[in-house]
């Protein structure tokens, strides 16, 4: 049975990898393992050792603490049912965020205001 912390760490690995545009294969090569192992880490099927997490953090250019951020908030969101617990674990949401930040800032601000108005109307 998978431990919730292992699942959370795996989601954070996947999230950061997607945000950087890195494939499982590329991350695996940086760390010196096979991509299947990255798959197992990302699903929480395999627990990530401390030294391996250190190497993954280095490859993804984040501190090790990044992988544990939000674990309390995720539990609270799941309990309240107000916000999807794994919103940033969704590939479509991450692609949307990546695309959003590739838009020039002045156009991005207008798009943000449009989205806010549309959400108020809905």
Number of C-alpha atoms within 10 A of each C-alpha: 5 11 11 12 14 20 19 22 24 25 21 22 23 24 20 20 18 18 15 12 12 15 14 19 16 15 20 19 13 14 19 12 13 14 17 12 15 23 17 15 21 23 18 21 16 17 19 19 9 10 9 14 20 17 17 24 19 14 17 18 11 13 12 16 11 13 22 14 13 12 14 9 11 17 12 14 14 13 11 11 9 9 12 13 16 15 12 18 19 14 14 11 13 17 14 11 13 15 10 16 10 10 12 9 11 8 11 14 13 11 14 12 12 12 12 11 11 10 9 8 7 5
